Amino acid sequence: MFVRVTQTKNNNMKKILALLAIVCITGTAFAQENKTAWPELKAFHAIMSASFHSAEEGNFAPLKEKTAEMYRAAKLWYASEIPENYKKEETKKTLEALMIQCNDIWDAVEKKASDAKLKDMITAAHDTFHKIVGECKKH
């Protein structure tokens, strides 16, 4: 009887160790996925999101205040290393277009362009951003 209890305990211990191994492997895979998260993308997205969604609602102050910052973030993103889960050439080309669009928005803000013009420009840049995070990814 004592032997059966020990074997049951050993079987339970094996099950617990197997479960822990699965958790560790899953955690490592998740950590690896997070390492491939693109910090420059996240930094750009924070600025784009605040600027675009405010402009979409008719509030252009955040866009006007953040145009230089948005351009710099686009430039840093363009200069960063493209993760393996993105199509290199297409992503680089689209990032360059986004950087140019952000520079043009900055220029338009400095030249006091109309809100309608700025809305068109930020919408186009937002579409380009979504192309990068969508179509430029490998499937």
DSSP file (Angstrom, degrees, kcal/mol; ACC not computed):
  #  RESIDUE AA STRUCTURE BP1 BP2  ACC     N-H-->O    O-->H-N    N-H-->O    O-->H-N    TCO  KAPPA ALPHA  PHI   PSI    X-CA   Y-CA   Z-CA
    1    1 A M     >        0   0    0      0, 0.0     4,-1.9     0, 0.0     5,-0.2   0.000 360.0 360.0 360.0 -41.1    0.0    0.0    0.0
    2    2 A F  H  >  +     0   0    0      1,-0.2     4,-2.1     2,-0.2     5,-0.1   0.875 360.0  54.2 -62.4 -37.5    2.8    2.4    0.8
    3    3 A V  H  > S+     0   0    0      1,-0.2     4,-2.7     2,-0.2    -1,-0.2   0.903 105.9  52.0 -64.7 -42.2    4.4    1.7   -2.6
    4    4 A R  H  > S+     0   0    0      2,-0.2     4,-2.6     1,-0.2    -1,-0.2   0.905 109.1  49.8 -62.1 -42.0    1.1    2.6   -4.4
    5    5 A V  H  X S+     0   0    0     -4,-1.9     4,-2.9     2,-0.2    -1,-0.2   0.920 111.6  48.9 -62.7 -43.7    0.9    5.9   -2.6
    6    6 A T  H  X S+     0   0    0     -4,-2.1     4,-2.9     2,-0.2    -2,-0.2   0.911 111.6  49.0 -62.7 -43.2    4.5    6.7   -3.5
    7    7 A Q  H  X S+     0   0    0     -4,-2.7     4,-2.8     2,-0.2    -2,-0.2   0.902 111.7  49.2 -64.6 -39.5    3.8    5.8   -7.1
    8    8 A T  H  X S+     0   0    0     -4,-2.6     4,-2.9     2,-0.2    -2,-0.2   0.918 112.0  48.5 -64.0 -42.9    0.7    8.0   -7.1
    9    9 A K  H  X S+     0   0    0     -4,-2.9     4,-2.8     2,-0.2    -2,-0.2   0.912 112.2  49.1 -62.7 -41.4    2.8   10.8   -5.6
   10   10 A N  H  X S+     0   0    0     -4,-2.9     4,-2.5     2,-0.2    -2,-0.2   0.906 111.7  48.6 -64.4 -40.7    5.5   10.2   -8.2
   11   11 A N  H  X S+     0   0    0     -4,-2.8     4,-2.2     2,-0.2    -2,-0.2   0.914 113.0  47.5 -64.7 -42.0    2.9   10.3  -11.0
   12   12 A N  H  X S+     0   0    0     -4,-2.9     4,-2.6     2,-0.2    -2,-0.2   0.908 111.8  50.5 -64.0 -40.6    1.3   13.5   -9.6
   13   13 A M  H  X S+     0   0    0     -4,-2.8     4,-2.8     2,-0.2    -2,-0.2   0.903 109.6  50.8 -63.8 -40.6    4.8   15.0   -9.3
   14   14 A K  H  X S+     0   0    0     -4,-2.5     4,-2.5     2,-0.2    -1,-0.2   0.906 110.7  49.2 -62.6 -40.9    5.5   14.0  -12.9
   15   15 A K  H  X S+     0   0    0     -4,-2.2     4,-2.4     2,-0.2    -2,-0.2   0.908 111.9  48.4 -64.4 -41.6    2.2   15.7  -14.0
   16   16 A I  H  X S+     0   0    0     -4,-2.6     4,-2.6     2,-0.2    -2,-0.2   0.922 112.6  48.0 -64.8 -43.4    3.1   18.8  -12.0
   17   17 A L  H  X S+     0   0    0     -4,-2.8     4,-2.4     2,-0.2    -2,-0.2   0.890 111.4  50.6 -64.4 -39.0    6.6   19.0  -13.5
   18   18 A A  H  X S+     0   0    0     -4,-2.5     4,-2.2     2,-0.2    -1,-0.2   0.916 111.1  48.7 -64.0 -42.4    5.1   18.4  -17.0
   19   19 A L  H  X S+     0   0    0     -4,-2.4     4,-2.5     1,-0.2    -2,-0.2   0.916 111.0  50.0 -62.9 -43.7    2.6   21.2  -16.4
   20   20 A L  H  X S+     0   0    0     -4,-2.6     4,-2.7     1,-0.2    -1,-0.2   0.897 109.0  52.3 -61.8 -39.9    5.4   23.5  -15.2
   21   21 A A  H  X S+     0   0    0     -4,-2.4     4,-2.7     2,-0.2    -1,-0.2   0.916 109.6  49.1 -62.1 -42.7    7.5   22.7  -18.3
   22   22 A I  H  X S+     0   0    0     -4,-2.2     4,-2.8     2,-0.2     5,-0.2   0.924 111.6  49.1 -62.4 -43.9    4.6   23.6  -20.5
   23   23 A V  H  X S+     0   0    0     -4,-2.5     4,-2.8     2,-0.2    -2,-0.2   0.921 112.7  47.8 -61.5 -43.9    4.1   26.9  -18.6
   24   24 A C  H  X S+     0   0    0     -4,-2.7     4,-2.4     2,-0.2    -2,-0.2   0.914 113.2  47.1 -64.2 -43.2    7.8   27.7  -18.9
   25   25 A I  H  X S+     0   0    0     -4,-2.7     4,-2.5     2,-0.2    -2,-0.2   0.923 114.1  47.3 -64.5 -44.3    7.9   26.9  -22.6
   26   26 A T  H  X S+     0   0    0     -4,-2.8     4,-2.6     2,-0.2    -2,-0.2   0.918 112.4  50.1 -62.5 -44.0    4.7   28.9  -23.3
   27   27 A G  H  X S+     0   0    0     -4,-2.8     4,-2.5    -5,-0.2    -2,-0.2   0.891 110.8  49.4 -62.0 -40.3    6.1   31.8  -21.3
   28   28 A T  H  X S+     0   0    0     -4,-2.4     4,-2.5     2,-0.2    -1,-0.2   0.912 111.2  49.0 -65.7 -42.6    9.4   31.7  -23.2
   29   29 A A  H  X S+     0   0    0     -4,-2.5     4,-2.2     2,-0.2    -2,-0.2   0.912 112.2  48.9 -63.1 -41.3    7.6   31.7  -26.5
   30   30 A F  H  X S+     0   0    0     -4,-2.6     4,-2.4     2,-0.2    -2,-0.2   0.911 110.8  50.2 -63.9 -42.2    5.5   34.6  -25.4
   31   31 A A  H  X S+     0   0    0     -4,-2.5     4,-2.0     1,-0.2    -2,-0.2   0.899 110.0  50.8 -63.1 -40.0    8.6   36.5  -24.2
   32   32 A Q  H  X S+     0   0    0     -4,-2.5     4,-1.3     2,-0.2    -1,-0.2   0.905 109.5  50.5 -63.6 -40.6   10.2   35.8  -27.6
   33   33 A E  H  < S+     0   0    0     -4,-2.2     4,-0.4     1,-0.2     3,-0.3   0.909 110.6  49.3 -62.8 -41.9    7.1   37.1  -29.4
   34   34 A N  H >< S+     0   0    0     -4,-2.4     3,-1.0     1,-0.2    -1,-0.2   0.834 104.6  58.9 -67.4 -31.5    7.2   40.3  -27.2
   35   35 A K  H 3< S+     0   0    0     -4,-2.0    -1,-0.2     1,-0.3    -2,-0.2   0.837 103.5  52.5 -65.4 -30.7   10.9   40.7  -28.0
   36   36 A T  T 3< S+     0   0    0     -4,-1.3    -1,-0.3    -3,-0.3    -2,-0.2   0.545  82.4 114.7 -83.2  -5.2   10.0   40.9  -31.7
   37   37 A A  S <  S-     0   0    0     -3,-1.0    -3,-0.0    -4,-0.4     0, 0.0  -0.438  75.8-121.2 -60.8 141.2    7.5   43.6  -30.9
   38   38 A W    >>  -     0   0    0      1,-0.2     4,-2.0    -2,-0.1     3,-0.6  -0.765  22.5-166.1 -96.3 102.8    8.7   46.7  -32.6
   39   39 A P  H 3> S+     0   0    0      0, 0.0     4,-2.4     0, 0.0    -1,-0.2   0.845  89.8  54.2 -60.0 -34.6    9.3   49.5  -30.0
   40   40 A E  H 3> S+     0   0    0      2,-0.2     4,-2.3     1,-0.2    37,-0.2   0.852 106.6  52.4 -68.0 -33.4    9.6   52.2  -32.7
   41   41 A L  H <> S+     0   0    0     -3,-0.6     4,-3.0     2,-0.2    -1,-0.2   0.939 110.5  47.8 -63.2 -47.1    6.2   51.1  -34.1
   42   42 A K  H  X S+     0   0    0     -4,-2.0     4,-2.0     1,-0.2    -2,-0.2   0.900 111.4  50.1 -62.5 -41.4    4.7   51.5  -30.6
   43   43 A A  H  X S+     0   0    0     -4,-2.4     4,-1.2     2,-0.2    -1,-0.2   0.925 114.1  44.7 -64.1 -44.3    6.2   54.9  -30.1
   44   44 A F  H  X S+     0   0    0     -4,-2.3     4,-3.0    29,-0.2     3,-0.3   0.927 110.2  55.1 -64.4 -44.3    5.0   56.1  -33.5
   45   45 A H  H  X S+     0   0    0     -4,-3.0     4,-3.0     1,-0.2     5,-0.3   0.867 101.8  57.5 -59.5 -37.9    1.5   54.6  -32.9
   46   46 A A  H  X S+     0   0    0     -4,-2.0     4,-1.6     2,-0.2    -1,-0.2   0.911 113.6  39.1 -59.8 -42.3    1.1   56.5  -29.6
   47   47 A I  H  X S+     0   0    0     -4,-1.2     4,-2.4    -3,-0.3     5,-0.2   0.926 117.0  49.2 -73.6 -45.8    1.6   59.8  -31.3
   48   48 A M  H  X S+     0   0    0     -4,-3.0     4,-3.5     1,-0.2     5,-0.4   0.919 110.3  51.7 -59.6 -45.1   -0.4   58.9  -34.5
   49   49 A S  H  X S+     0   0    0     -4,-3.0     4,-2.0    -5,-0.2     5,-0.4   0.933 111.9  44.6 -60.2 -48.7   -3.3   57.7  -32.4
   50   50 A A  H  X S+     0   0    0     -4,-1.6     4,-1.1    -5,-0.3    -1,-0.2   0.899 119.7  42.6 -63.3 -40.7   -3.6   60.8  -30.3
   51   51 A S  H  X S+     0   0    0     -4,-2.4     4,-2.0    11,-0.2    12,-0.3   0.938 117.7  42.7 -72.5 -48.1   -3.2   63.1  -33.4
   52   52 A F  H  X S+     0   0    0     -4,-3.5     4,-2.7    -5,-0.2     5,-0.2   0.945 114.1  47.2 -68.0 -50.1   -5.4   61.2  -35.8
   53   53 A H  H  X S+     0   0    0     -4,-2.0     4,-1.0    -5,-0.4    -1,-0.2   0.848 113.3  49.5 -67.1 -32.7   -8.3   60.4  -33.5
   54   54 A S  H ><>S+     0   0    0     -4,-1.1     5,-2.8    -5,-0.4     3,-0.5   0.934 112.7  47.1 -66.9 -45.3   -8.5   63.9  -32.2
   55   55 A A  H ><5S+     0   0    0     -4,-2.0     3,-1.7     1,-0.2    -2,-0.2   0.876 106.0  59.3 -62.9 -37.1   -8.4   65.3  -35.7
   56   56 A E  H 3<5S+     0   0    0     -4,-2.7    -1,-0.2     1,-0.3    -2,-0.2   0.830 107.8  46.3 -59.3 -32.7  -11.1   62.8  -36.7
   57   57 A E  T <<5S-     0   0    0     -4,-1.0    -1,-0.3    -3,-0.5    -2,-0.2   0.343 127.9 -98.5 -93.4   5.3  -13.3   64.4  -34.1
   58   58 A G  T < 5S+     0   0    0     -3,-1.7     2,-0.8     1,-0.2    -3,-0.2   0.491  87.9 121.5  93.7   3.2  -12.5   67.9  -35.2
   59   59 A N      < +     0   0    0     -5,-2.8     4,-0.3    -6,-0.2    -1,-0.2  -0.865  27.8 169.2-102.5 103.7   -9.9   68.7  -32.5
   60   60 A F     >  +     0   0    0     -2,-0.8     4,-2.7     1,-0.2     5,-0.2   0.476  52.4  93.8 -94.4  -3.2   -6.7   69.6  -34.4
   61   61 A A  H  > S+     0   0    0      1,-0.2     4,-2.5     2,-0.2     5,-0.2   0.928  85.4  48.6 -58.2 -48.7   -4.7   70.9  -31.5
   62   62 A P  H  > S+     0   0    0      0, 0.0     4,-1.7     0, 0.0    -1,-0.2   0.914 113.3  48.3 -60.0 -40.2   -2.9   67.6  -30.7
   63   63 A L  H  > S+     0   0    0    -12,-0.3     4,-0.6    -4,-0.3    -2,-0.2   0.944 113.3  46.6 -62.1 -47.7   -2.0   67.1  -34.3
   64   64 A K  H  < S+     0   0    0     -4,-2.7     3,-0.4     1,-0.2     4,-0.2   0.847 115.3  46.9 -64.8 -34.0   -0.6   70.7  -34.6
   65   65 A E  H  < S+     0   0    0     -4,-2.5     4,-0.2    -5,-0.2    -1,-0.2   0.777 118.1  40.5 -76.8 -26.9    1.3   70.3  -31.3
   66   66 A K  H  X S+     0   0    0     -4,-1.7     4,-3.0    -5,-0.2     5,-0.2   0.282  78.6 104.5-109.7  10.1    2.8   66.9  -32.2
   67   67 A T  H  X S+     0   0    0     -4,-0.6     4,-2.4    -3,-0.4    39,-0.2   0.919  86.0  44.9 -62.9 -43.1    3.7   67.2  -35.8
   68   68 A A  H  > S+     0   0    0     -4,-0.2     4,-2.5     1,-0.2    -1,-0.2   0.924 115.7  48.1 -64.6 -43.0    7.5   67.6  -35.2
   69   69 A E  H  > S+     0   0    0     -4,-0.2     4,-2.4     1,-0.2    -2,-0.2   0.888 111.0  51.0 -63.5 -40.1    7.4   64.7  -32.7
   70   70 A M  H  X S+     0   0    0     -4,-3.0     4,-2.3     2,-0.2    -1,-0.2   0.906 110.2  49.2 -65.6 -41.3    5.4   62.5  -35.1
   71   71 A Y  H  X S+     0   0    0     -4,-2.4     4,-2.6    31,-0.2    -2,-0.2   0.941 111.7  48.7 -62.4 -46.1    7.9   63.2  -37.9
   72   72 A R  H  X S+     0   0    0     -4,-2.5     4,-2.6     1,-0.2    -2,-0.2   0.900 111.2  50.1 -61.5 -40.3   10.9   62.3  -35.6
   73   73 A A  H  X S+     0   0    0     -4,-2.4     4,-2.3     2,-0.2    -1,-0.2   0.899 111.1  48.9 -64.9 -39.8    9.1   59.1  -34.5
   74   74 A A  H  X S+     0   0    0     -4,-2.3     4,-2.6     2,-0.2    -2,-0.2   0.893 111.3  50.4 -64.7 -39.7    8.5   58.2  -38.1
   75   75 A K  H  X S+     0   0    0     -4,-2.6     4,-1.9     2,-0.2    -2,-0.2   0.911 111.6  46.9 -66.0 -42.9   12.2   58.9  -38.9
   76   76 A L  H  X S+     0   0    0     -4,-2.6     4,-0.9     2,-0.2    -2,-0.2   0.895 112.7  50.4 -64.6 -39.8   13.4   56.7  -36.0
   77   77 A W  H >< S+     0   0    0     -4,-2.3     3,-0.8     1,-0.2    -2,-0.2   0.921 109.3  50.9 -63.7 -43.8   11.0   54.0  -37.0
   78   78 A Y  H 3< S+     0   0    0     -4,-2.6    -1,-0.2     1,-0.2    -2,-0.2   0.873 112.0  47.7 -60.0 -38.3   12.3   54.2  -40.6
   79   79 A A  H 3< S+     0   0    0     -4,-1.9    -1,-0.2    -5,-0.1    -2,-0.2   0.597  95.8  97.4 -80.5 -11.5   15.9   53.9  -39.4
   80   80 A S  S << S-     0   0    0     -4,-0.9     2,-0.3    -3,-0.8    -3,-0.0  -0.261  87.2 -90.5 -78.5 165.3   15.1   50.9  -37.1
   81   81 A E        -     0   0    0      1,-0.1    -1,-0.1    -2,-0.0    -2,-0.1  -0.585  39.9-126.4 -75.8 131.9   15.7   47.3  -37.8
   82   82 A I        -     0   0    0     -2,-0.3     6,-0.1    -4,-0.1     4,-0.1  -0.667  27.4-119.0 -81.2 125.1   12.7   45.6  -39.4
   83   83 A P    >   -     0   0    0      0, 0.0     3,-1.5     0, 0.0    -1,-0.1  -0.178  23.0-110.0 -62.1 158.8   11.6   42.5  -37.5
   84   84 A E  T 3  S+     0   0    0      1,-0.3     4,-0.1     3,-0.1    -2,-0.1   0.727 112.5  67.5 -62.2 -24.8   11.7   39.1  -39.3
   85   85 A N  T 3  S+     0   0    0    -49,-0.1    53,-2.7     2,-0.1     2,-0.3   0.275  92.0  76.9 -86.2  15.4    7.9   38.9  -39.3
   86   86 A Y  B <  S-A  137   0A   0     -3,-1.5     2,-0.7    51,-0.3    51,-0.3  -0.925  91.4-108.8-120.4 149.0    7.7   41.8  -41.8
   87   87 A K     >  -     0   0    0     49,-3.5     4,-2.6    -2,-0.3     5,-0.3  -0.679  34.3-149.3 -74.6 113.3    8.3   41.9  -45.5
   88   88 A K  H  > S+     0   0    0     -2,-0.7     4,-2.7     1,-0.2     5,-0.2   0.920  86.0  38.9 -56.8 -57.4   11.6   43.9  -45.6
   89   89 A E  H  > S+     0   0    0      1,-0.2     4,-2.4     2,-0.2     5,-0.2   0.932 119.4  45.4 -64.6 -47.2   11.4   45.7  -48.9
   90   90 A E  H  > S+     0   0    0      1,-0.2     4,-2.2     2,-0.2    -1,-0.2   0.898 115.1  48.5 -63.3 -40.5    7.7   46.5  -48.8
   91   91 A T  H  X S+     0   0    0     -4,-2.6     4,-2.9    45,-0.2     5,-0.2   0.931 111.2  49.1 -66.1 -45.9    8.0   47.7  -45.2
   92   92 A K  H  X S+     0   0    0     -4,-2.7     4,-2.1    -5,-0.3    -2,-0.2   0.922 113.1  47.4 -60.3 -44.6   11.0   49.9  -45.8
   93   93 A K  H  X S+     0   0    0     -4,-2.4     4,-1.9    -5,-0.2    -1,-0.2   0.903 114.4  46.1 -63.6 -42.5    9.4   51.5  -48.8
   94   94 A T  H  X S+     0   0    0     -4,-2.2     4,-2.3     2,-0.2    -2,-0.2   0.865 110.5  53.2 -71.6 -36.4    6.1   52.1  -46.9
   95   95 A L  H  X S+     0   0    0     -4,-2.9     4,-2.5     2,-0.2    -1,-0.2   0.885 107.8  52.0 -63.4 -38.5    8.0   53.5  -43.9
   96   96 A E  H  X S+     0   0    0     -4,-2.1     4,-2.2    -5,-0.2    -2,-0.2   0.924 109.2  49.2 -63.6 -43.3    9.7   55.9  -46.2
   97   97 A A  H  X S+     0   0    0     -4,-1.9     4,-2.5     1,-0.2    -2,-0.2   0.905 111.3  50.1 -62.0 -41.2    6.4   57.1  -47.6
   98   98 A L  H  X S+     0   0    0     -4,-2.3     4,-2.6     2,-0.2    -2,-0.2   0.911 108.8  51.6 -63.4 -43.0    5.0   57.5  -44.0
   99   99 A M  H  X S+     0   0    0     -4,-2.5     4,-2.0     1,-0.2    -1,-0.2   0.905 111.3  47.7 -61.0 -42.1    8.1   59.5  -43.0
  100  100 A I  H  X S+     0   0    0     -4,-2.2     4,-2.5     2,-0.2    -2,-0.2   0.911 110.5  51.8 -65.3 -43.0    7.6   61.8  -46.0
  101  101 A Q  H  X S+     0   0    0     -4,-2.5     4,-2.3     1,-0.2    -2,-0.2   0.914 109.6  49.4 -60.2 -42.5    3.9   62.2  -45.2
  102  102 A C  H  X S+     0   0    0     -4,-2.6     4,-2.2     2,-0.2   -31,-0.2   0.885 110.6  50.2 -65.7 -37.8    4.7   63.1  -41.6
  103  103 A N  H  X S+     0   0    0     -4,-2.0     4,-2.4     2,-0.2    -1,-0.2   0.907 110.4  50.3 -64.3 -41.4    7.2   65.7  -42.9
  104  104 A D  H  X S+     0   0    0     -4,-2.5     4,-2.6     2,-0.2    -2,-0.2   0.876 109.3  50.9 -65.0 -37.8    4.6   67.1  -45.2
  105  105 A I  H  X S+     0   0    0     -4,-2.3     4,-2.6     2,-0.2    -2,-0.2   0.929 109.8  50.2 -64.2 -44.7    2.0   67.4  -42.4
  106  106 A W  H  X S+     0   0    0     -4,-2.2     4,-2.2   -39,-0.2    -2,-0.2   0.925 112.1  47.8 -58.1 -46.0    4.6   69.2  -40.3
  107  107 A D  H  X S+     0   0    0     -4,-2.4     4,-1.7     1,-0.2    -1,-0.2   0.909 111.1  50.9 -61.8 -43.6    5.2   71.6  -43.1
  108  108 A A  H  <>S+     0   0    0     -4,-2.6     5,-2.6     1,-0.2    -2,-0.2   0.885 109.1  50.9 -64.1 -39.3    1.5   72.1  -43.7
  109  109 A V  H ><5S+     0   0    0     -4,-2.6     3,-1.6     1,-0.2    -1,-0.2   0.926 109.9  50.1 -63.7 -43.9    1.0   72.9  -40.0
  110  110 A E  H 3<5S+     0   0    0     -4,-2.2    -1,-0.2     1,-0.3    -2,-0.2   0.826 110.0  50.8 -63.4 -30.9    3.8   75.5  -40.1
  111  111 A K  T 3<5S-     0   0    0     -4,-1.7    -1,-0.3    -5,-0.2    -2,-0.2   0.300 117.1-115.8 -90.4   9.9    2.2   77.0  -43.2
  112  112 A K  T < 5 -     0   0    0     -3,-1.6    -3,-0.2    -5,-0.1    -2,-0.1   0.890  44.5-172.6  60.2  44.5   -1.2   77.2  -41.4
  113  113 A A      < -     0   0    0     -5,-2.6    -1,-0.1     1,-0.1    -5,-0.0  -0.238  32.1 -89.3 -62.4 156.9   -3.0   74.8  -43.8
  114  114 A S     >  -     0   0    0      1,-0.1     4,-2.4     4,-0.0     5,-0.2  -0.247  30.2-116.0 -66.2 156.7   -6.7   74.5  -43.3
  115  115 A D  H  > S+     0   0    0      1,-0.2     4,-2.7     2,-0.2     5,-0.2   0.862 117.1  56.9 -61.2 -36.1   -8.1   71.9  -40.9
  116  116 A A  H  > S+     0   0    0      2,-0.2     4,-2.1     1,-0.2    -1,-0.2   0.922 108.3  46.5 -61.8 -43.8   -9.7   70.1  -43.9
  117  117 A K  H  > S+     0   0    0      2,-0.2     4,-2.3     1,-0.2    -2,-0.2   0.925 113.1  49.3 -63.7 -45.0   -6.3   69.8  -45.6
  118  118 A L  H  X S+     0   0    0     -4,-2.4     4,-3.0     1,-0.2     5,-0.3   0.883 108.7  53.3 -62.7 -38.3   -4.7   68.5  -42.4
  119  119 A K  H  X S+     0   0    0     -4,-2.7     4,-2.1     1,-0.2    -1,-0.2   0.919 109.6  48.1 -63.9 -42.5   -7.5   66.0  -41.9
  120  120 A D  H  X S+     0   0    0     -4,-2.1     4,-2.0     2,-0.2    -2,-0.2   0.911 114.2  47.2 -61.3 -42.0   -6.9   64.6  -45.4
  121  121 A M  H  X S+     0   0    0     -4,-2.3     4,-2.3     2,-0.2    -2,-0.2   0.919 113.3  45.4 -69.0 -44.9   -3.2   64.5  -44.8
  122  122 A I  H  X S+     0   0    0     -4,-3.0     4,-2.4     1,-0.2    -1,-0.2   0.845 111.7  54.1 -69.7 -31.5   -3.3   62.8  -41.4
  123  123 A T  H  X S+     0   0    0     -4,-2.1     4,-2.3    -5,-0.3    -1,-0.2   0.919 109.3  47.6 -65.6 -43.2   -5.9   60.3  -42.7
  124  124 A A  H  X S+     0   0    0     -4,-2.0     4,-2.1     2,-0.2    -2,-0.2   0.915 113.2  47.8 -63.4 -42.6   -3.6   59.4  -45.6
  125  125 A A  H  X S+     0   0    0     -4,-2.3     4,-2.5     2,-0.2    -2,-0.2   0.891 110.4  52.4 -65.0 -39.0   -0.7   58.9  -43.1
  126  126 A H  H  X S+     0   0    0     -4,-2.4     4,-2.2     2,-0.2    -2,-0.2   0.899 108.4  50.7 -63.1 -40.9   -2.9   56.9  -40.8
  127  127 A D  H  X S+     0   0    0     -4,-2.3     4,-1.7     2,-0.2    -1,-0.2   0.895 109.7  50.6 -62.5 -40.1   -3.8   54.6  -43.8
  128  128 A T  H  X S+     0   0    0     -4,-2.1     4,-2.0     2,-0.2    -2,-0.2   0.911 107.7  53.4 -64.4 -42.1   -0.1   54.2  -44.5
  129  129 A F  H  X S+     0   0    0     -4,-2.5     4,-2.2     1,-0.2    -2,-0.2   0.932 109.1  48.8 -56.0 -46.6    0.5   53.3  -40.9
  130  130 A H  H  X S+     0   0    0     -4,-2.2     4,-1.1     1,-0.2     5,-0.4   0.806 105.6  57.7 -67.7 -28.2   -2.2   50.6  -41.1
  131  131 A K  H  <>S+     0   0    0     -4,-1.7     5,-2.0     3,-0.2     4,-0.4   0.915 107.6  48.4 -64.2 -41.7   -0.6   49.3  -44.3
  132  132 A I  H  <5S+     0   0    0     -4,-2.0     4,-0.2     1,-0.2    -2,-0.2   0.954 115.5  41.7 -63.6 -50.1    2.6   48.7  -42.5
  133  133 A V  H  <5S+     0   0    0     -4,-2.2    -1,-0.2    -5,-0.1    -2,-0.2   0.608 131.1  25.7 -77.4  -9.4    1.1   46.9  -39.5
  134  134 A G  T ><5S+     0   0    0     -4,-1.1     3,-1.0    -5,-0.2    -3,-0.2   0.727 127.9  27.4-112.2 -74.6   -1.2   44.9  -41.8
  135  135 A E  T 3 5S+     0   0    0     -5,-0.4    -3,-0.2    -4,-0.4    -4,-0.1   0.759 116.5  58.3 -69.2 -26.6   -0.2   44.3  -45.4
  136  136 A C  T 3 <S+     0   0    0     -5,-2.0   -49,-3.5    -4,-0.2    -1,-0.2   0.616  86.6  97.0 -81.2 -10.9    3.6   44.5  -44.7
  137  137 A K  B <  S-A   86   0A   0     -3,-1.0   -51,-0.3    -6,-0.3     2,-0.3  -0.512  80.4-117.3 -77.0 144.8    3.5   41.7  -42.2
  138  138 A K              0   0    0    -53,-2.7    -1,-0.1    -2,-0.2    -2,-0.1  -0.606 360.0 360.0 -76.3 141.8    4.3   38.2  -43.3
  139  139 A H              0   0    0     -2,-0.3    -1,-0.1   -53,-0.0   -54,-0.0   0.407 360.0 360.0-107.9 360.0    1.4   35.8  -42.9
